[in-house]
Amino acid sequence: MRVTDIYKKKKPAISMEFFPYRDEKTAEQFKTTIDDLSAAHPDYVSVTFGAGGSTKDGSFQTVKTVFKDKNLPSVAYIAGYGLGPGNITAVLDAYRDLGIETIFVIRGDQPREKDFVPHPESFAHASDLISFIRKRYDFTLGCAGYPEGHIEAQSLEKDIEFLKLKVDNGAQYIVAQYFYDNDYFFSYVEKCRKAGIEVPIIPGIMPVYTIKMTLALSKICGTKITTGDLCTTTPIFLC
């Protein structure tokens, strides 16, 4: 399954993203959850990849569960931060052998462990990792975009320049970071098109689970939330 083929045939398409399970207990809970969510008939699902390869094995097993056991069209993440070329190719070889055709490529965050030492040949940017993969594999590659600008970017305009580099290096579709104001997304798409980015740009959606989690994640990701947004979503708490 190649994500780009889905968006050529169907609009809108719906996908779901999962975090890898970490032990036997959560694996069983995960399988039950997948069965429940499968009733919504997602067009595909994706599985994340922990910082510094921390969930490498768990990510693979989770992808295997949804792809092979549950027969769902699947996308596998890979995060390059801290991993050397040999680590990257080992992960990608395993996904290729499993039958995965689409890889979502991100730089990834620095692991929280104080004693973590990145590989001396690790990839500093997602664009570098995308270029590395494109030269060696036939995967369809996706990358991340940030409608409000990446928190480390000098400006939104500069961030879009780097996004263009990801596309030039081989990314074939973009998933936008979640947002709570549609204007950010529509304005972002317009700016990307003006910058010469023509691949599909897919909006990311993050449900509101709790106020505390939403505020914490939004702070980390640089996603703005207005009081009005939260009042509309959870009036019992803030209105």
C-alpha positions as semicolon CSV with decimal commas, in nm:
position;residue;x (nm);y (nm);z (nm)
1;M;0,000;0,000;0,000
2;R;0,134;0,336;-0,107
3;V;-0,027;0,641;0,054
4;T;0,009;0,848;-0,261
5;D;-0,204;0,596;-0,453
6;I;-0,482;0,632;-0,195
7;Y;-0,494;1,008;-0,235
8;K;-0,501;0,978;-0,611
9;K;-0,813;0,762;-0,592
10;K;-1,001;0,895;-0,289
11;K;-1,060;1,229;-0,118
12;P;-1,094;1,259;0,170
13;A;-0,907;0,959;0,304
14;I;-0,900;0,876;0,675
15;S;-0,603;0,732;0,862
16;M;-0,527;0,652;1,226
17;E;-0,196;0,673;1,408
18;F;-0,085;0,436;1,683
19;F;0,196;0,425;1,935
20;P;0,373;0,089;1,966
21;Y;0,273;-0,136;2,253
22;R;0,542;-0,208;2,511
23;D;0,452;-0,537;2,681
24;E;0,221;-0,840;2,656
25;K;-0,057;-0,676;2,856
26;T;-0,075;-0,365;2,639
27;A;-0,035;-0,583;2,329
28;E;-0,361;-0,759;2,411
29;Q;-0,533;-0,430;2,485
30;F;-0,400;-0,293;2,159
31;K;-0,540;-0,584;1,958
32;T;-0,883;-0,530;2,111
33;T;-0,865;-0,157;2,036
34;I;-0,763;-0,227;1,676
35;D;-1,063;-0,455;1,634
36;D;-1,294;-0,180;1,763
37;L;-1,139;0,093;1,546
38;S;-1,131;-0,125;1,236
39;A;-1,508;-0,089;1,226
40;A;-1,448;0,270;1,112
41;H;-1,274;0,132;0,799
42;P;-0,965;0,358;0,798
43;D;-0,796;0,386;0,460
44;Y;-0,465;0,316;0,633
45;V;-0,297;0,324;0,974
46;S;0,049;0,437;1,082
47;V;0,274;0,336;1,371
48;T;0,518;0,575;1,537
49;F;0,887;0,520;1,615
50;G;1,044;0,623;1,947
51;A;1,323;0,875;1,992
52;G;1,666;0,730;1,932
53;G;1,515;0,398;1,826
54;S;1,379;0,341;2,178
55;T;1,070;0,160;2,043
56;K;1,241;0,003;1,741
57;D;1,143;-0,355;1,821
58;G;0,802;-0,256;1,958
59;S;0,731;-0,046;1,652
60;F;0,810;-0,337;1,423
61;Q;0,591;-0,577;1,621
62;T;0,305;-0,325;1,623
63;V;0,334;-0,273;1,248
64;K;0,336;-0,649;1,203
65;T;0,022;-0,679;1,415
66;V;-0,181;-0,423;1,221
67;F;-0,043;-0,517;0,879
68;K;-0,020;-0,894;0,892
69;D;-0,250;-1,001;1,174
70;K;-0,523;-0,739;1,127
71;N;-0,475;-0,695;0,751
72;L;-0,483;-0,314;0,762
73;P;-0,297;-0,099;0,506
74;S;-0,002;0,027;0,708
75;V;0,265;0,298;0,718
76;A;0,576;0,263;0,933
77;Y;0,748;0,562;1,088
78;I;1,123;0,595;1,116
79;A;1,300;0,862;1,323
80;G;1,665;0,914;1,240
81;Y;1,793;1,106;1,541
82;G;2,088;0,930;1,701
83;L;2,084;0,629;1,468
84;G;2,366;0,545;1,230
85;P;2,326;0,429;0,868
86;G;2,355;0,064;0,970
87;N;2,074;0,099;1,225
88;I;1,856;0,271;0,966
89;T;1,908;0,009;0,696
90;A;1,841;-0,275;0,942
91;V;1,505;-0,121;1,032
92;L;1,413;-0,048;0,672
93;D;1,517;-0,393;0,552
94;A;1,287;-0,548;0,810
95;Y;0,993;-0,333;0,698
96;R;1,064;-0,405;0,332
97;D;1,075;-0,779;0,400
98;L;0,747;-0,750;0,589
99;G;0,586;-0,597;0,279
100;I;0,558;-0,234;0,392
101;E;0,569;0,007;0,098
102;T;0,528;0,348;0,268
103;I;0,764;0,495;0,528
104;F;0,699;0,818;0,717
105;V;1,032;0,989;0,779
106;I;1,104;1,229;1,064
107;R;1,417;1,352;1,235
108;G;1,278;1,260;1,575
109;D;1,341;1,406;1,918
110;Q;1,644;1,368;2,137
111;P;1,590;1,081;2,385
112;R;1,533;1,187;2,745
113;E;1,799;0,952;2,881
114;K;2,093;1,162;2,999
115;D;2,344;0,895;2,902
116;F;2,220;0,863;2,542
117;V;2,503;0,906;2,292
118;P;2,400;0,957;1,928
119;H;2,582;0,765;1,657
120;P;2,858;0,985;1,507
121;E;2,705;0,937;1,161
122;S;2,345;0,998;1,263
123;F;2,128;1,220;1,045
124;A;2,093;1,578;1,162
125;H;1,784;1,651;0,954
126;A;1,488;1,464;0,812
127;S;1,583;1,587;0,465
128;D;1,919;1,405;0,497
129;L;1,748;1,083;0,604
130;I;1,497;1,110;0,319
131;S;1,780;1,147;0,069
132;F;1,959;0,845;0,219
133;I;1,647;0,628;0,194
134;R;1,549;0,744;-0,155
135;K;1,886;0,638;-0,298
136;R;1,859;0,287;-0,154
137;Y;1,492;0,184;-0,142
138;D;1,170;0,194;-0,341
139;F;0,950;0,307;-0,051
140;T;0,694;0,583;-0,088
141;L;0,817;0,844;0,159
142;G;0,617;1,086;0,370
143;C;0,740;1,376;0,583
144;A;0,610;1,619;0,844
145;G;0,500;1,980;0,794
146;Y;0,420;2,244;1,053
147;P;0,136;2,489;0,976
148;E;0,244;2,716;1,264
149;G;0,615;2,658;1,207
150;H;0,845;2,409;1,379
151;I;0,936;2,524;1,729
152;E;1,307;2,529;1,631
153;A;1,254;2,716;1,304
154;Q;1,370;3,075;1,255
155;S;1,039;3,154;1,087
156;L;0,751;2,983;0,912
157;E;0,894;3,091;0,577
158;K;1,231;2,934;0,659
159;D;1,056;2,620;0,779
160;I;0,876;2,593;0,445
161;E;1,213;2,621;0,270
162;F;1,330;2,315;0,462
163;L;1,003;2,138;0,380
164;K;1,070;2,205;0,012
165;L;1,413;2,045;0,060
166;K;1,246;1,733;0,204
167;V;1,026;1,711;-0,104
168;D;1,316;1,776;-0,340
169;N;1,507;1,497;-0,166
170;G;1,228;1,246;-0,218
171;A;0,929;1,302;0,012
172;Q;0,607;1,233;-0,181
173;Y;0,346;1,348;0,066
174;I;0,327;1,566;0,377
175;V;0,132;1,519;0,698
176;A;0,080;1,849;0,877
177;Q;0,126;1,879;1,252
178;Y;-0,211;1,901;1,425
179;F;-0,374;2,240;1,468
180;Y;-0,685;2,380;1,635
181;D;-0,747;2,668;1,398
182;N;-0,825;2,576;1,038
183;D;-0,692;2,909;0,914
184;Y;-0,338;2,802;1,000
185;F;-0,368;2,495;0,781
186;F;-0,530;2,663;0,480
187;S;-0,278;2,949;0,492
188;Y;0,006;2,696;0,520
189;V;-0,108;2,501;0,216
190;E;-0,129;2,822;0,016
191;K;0,224;2,923;0,118
192;C;0,359;2,579;0,037
193;R;0,204;2,585;-0,310
194;K;0,357;2,927;-0,374
195;A;0,694;2,782;-0,268
196;G;0,663;2,514;-0,535
197;I;0,556;2,225;-0,312
198;E;0,303;2,025;-0,512
199;V;0,274;1,693;-0,323
200;P;-0,037;1,613;-0,115
201;I;-0,053;1,796;0,221
202;I;-0,264;1,600;0,468
203;P;-0,407;1,770;0,779
204;G;-0,319;1,611;1,111
205;I;-0,591;1,589;1,376
206;M;-0,534;1,541;1,749
207;P;-0,845;1,464;1,958
208;V;-0,880;1,640;2,291
209;Y;-0,843;1,369;2,557
210;T;-0,792;1,590;2,862
211;I;-0,725;1,960;2,910
212;K;-0,392;1,887;3,081
213;M;-0,266;1,663;2,801
214;T;-0,383;1,897;2,528
215;L;-0,212;2,199;2,681
216;A;0,109;2,005;2,748
217;L;0,134;1,861;2,396
218;S;0,048;2,192;2,236
219;K;0,325;2,362;2,430
220;I;0,576;2,100;2,315
221;C;0,461;2,118;1,953
222;G;0,406;2,493;1,932
223;T;0,037;2,454;1,851
224;K;-0,172;2,754;1,954
225;I;-0,500;2,707;2,137
226;T;-0,739;2,993;2,202
227;T;-0,969;3,004;2,503
228;G;-1,259;2,994;2,263
229;D;-1,135;2,667;2,117
230;L;-1,119;2,501;2,455
231;C;-1,455;2,639;2,562
232;T;-1,616;2,493;2,254
233;T;-1,456;2,155;2,314
234;T;-1,483;2,126;2,692
235;P;-1,726;2,387;2,827
236;I;-1,762;2,212;3,161
237;F;-1,402;2,292;3,252
238;L;-1,329;2,638;3,119
239;C;-1,653;2,823;3,054
